[in-house]
Amino acid sequence: MAGTLPAAIQSPTIYAAALVAGGSNDAAARAYLRSLTGAEGRAAITKAGIESLAR
């Protein structure tokens, strides 16, 4: 299968990321989230074929 599904049958999958209160490595967690949401992270996600939902 190639391409996107019609909107009527497309069910988006939402991926979430968050910091955990009291986490053991807050700095690394913040850096990871920044890497996902930065320009390079967004480009890698798009290259993998994952589309962003409108905010």
C-alpha positions as CSV (number, residue, x, y, z in Angstrom):
1,M,0.0,0.0,0.0
2,A,1.3,3.4,-0.8
3,G,-0.1,6.9,-0.1
4,T,-2.5,8.3,2.4
5,L,-5.9,6.9,3.3
6,P,-9.1,8.9,2.6
7,A,-10.0,11.3,5.5
8,A,-13.3,9.3,6.0
9,I,-11.4,6.2,7.1
10,Q,-8.1,7.7,8.4
11,S,-7.7,7.3,12.2
12,P,-4.7,9.4,13.3
13,T,-2.4,8.0,15.9
14,I,-1.3,10.6,18.4
15,Y,2.2,10.3,20.0
16,A,2.8,12.2,23.2
17,A,5.9,13.0,25.2
18,A,6.2,14.7,28.6
19,L,8.5,15.2,31.5
20,V,7.9,13.1,34.5
21,A,7.8,14.9,37.9
22,G,10.7,13.7,40.0
23,G,12.4,12.0,37.1
24,S,16.0,10.9,37.7
25,N,17.5,12.7,34.7
26,D,15.5,15.8,34.0
27,A,18.2,17.5,31.9
28,A,18.4,14.5,29.5
29,A,14.6,14.3,29.3
30,R,14.4,18.0,28.4
31,A,17.2,17.6,25.8
32,Y,15.4,14.6,24.2
33,L,12.1,16.6,24.0
34,R,13.9,19.5,22.4
35,S,15.5,17.2,19.9
36,L,12.1,15.8,18.9
37,T,10.5,19.2,18.5
38,G,13.5,21.0,16.9
39,A,14.0,21.4,13.2
40,E,16.2,18.3,12.8
41,G,13.7,16.2,14.8
42,R,10.7,17.4,12.8
43,A,12.6,16.7,9.6
44,A,13.5,13.2,10.7
45,I,9.9,12.5,11.6
46,T,8.6,13.8,8.3
47,K,11.3,11.8,6.4
48,A,9.9,8.7,8.2
49,G,6.5,9.4,6.7
50,I,4.8,10.7,9.8
51,E,2.6,13.7,9.2
52,S,1.9,16.4,11.9
53,L,-1.6,17.1,12.9
54,A,-2.6,20.8,12.8
55,R,-2.2,22.5,16.1
